[in-house]
């Protein structure tokens, strides 16, 4: 009995290298953001993720979007 994942082709070394390069570029861009830009990005992610979590379970009292202005 197989789970079907054995039928998928493995990524090529070239694809893996492209993905690693893209990840390094993204990491560099994020590292170079100013602190207010980093806080803004975190708040944006909170606004996107918390409603998804709230649909699955009750949120904890500390699970809320930060009430700050970056």
TAJOGI-V786246 format. One record per residue. N is the residue number from 1. SS is DSSP state (H for helix, E for strand, L for the rest). PSI is psi in whole degrees, 0 to 359 (* if undefined). Layout:
# TAJOGI-V786246
n:N ss:SS psi:PSI
n:N ss:SS psi:PSI
This chain:
# TAJOGI-V786246
n:1 ss:L psi:124
n:2 ss:L psi:158
n:3 ss:L psi:2
n:4 ss:L psi:338
n:5 ss:H psi:343
n:6 ss:H psi:343
n:7 ss:H psi:345
n:8 ss:L psi:140
n:9 ss:L psi:147
n:10 ss:L psi:149
n:11 ss:L psi:146
n:12 ss:L psi:158
n:13 ss:H psi:326
n:14 ss:H psi:317
n:15 ss:H psi:315
n:16 ss:H psi:319
n:17 ss:H psi:319
n:18 ss:H psi:317
n:19 ss:H psi:317
n:20 ss:H psi:319
n:21 ss:H psi:314
n:22 ss:H psi:321
n:23 ss:H psi:319
n:24 ss:H psi:320
n:25 ss:H psi:314
n:26 ss:H psi:316
n:27 ss:H psi:318
n:28 ss:H psi:317
n:29 ss:H psi:317
n:30 ss:H psi:322
n:31 ss:H psi:324
n:32 ss:L psi:355
n:33 ss:L psi:150
n:34 ss:L psi:164
n:35 ss:H psi:315
n:36 ss:H psi:324
n:37 ss:H psi:323
n:38 ss:H psi:318
n:39 ss:H psi:318
n:40 ss:H psi:319
n:41 ss:H psi:319
n:42 ss:H psi:316
n:43 ss:H psi:320
n:44 ss:H psi:318
n:45 ss:H psi:321
n:46 ss:H psi:315
n:47 ss:H psi:330
n:48 ss:H psi:321
n:49 ss:H psi:322
n:50 ss:H psi:319
n:51 ss:H psi:326
n:52 ss:H psi:317
n:53 ss:H psi:319
n:54 ss:H psi:332
n:55 ss:H psi:337
n:56 ss:H psi:331
n:57 ss:L psi:167
n:58 ss:L psi:135
n:59 ss:L psi:148
n:60 ss:L psi:162
n:61 ss:L psi:331
n:62 ss:L psi:353
n:63 ss:L psi:91
n:64 ss:L psi:162
n:65 ss:L psi:136
n:66 ss:L psi:136
n:67 ss:L psi:69
n:68 ss:L psi:157
n:69 ss:L psi:110
n:70 ss:L psi:*
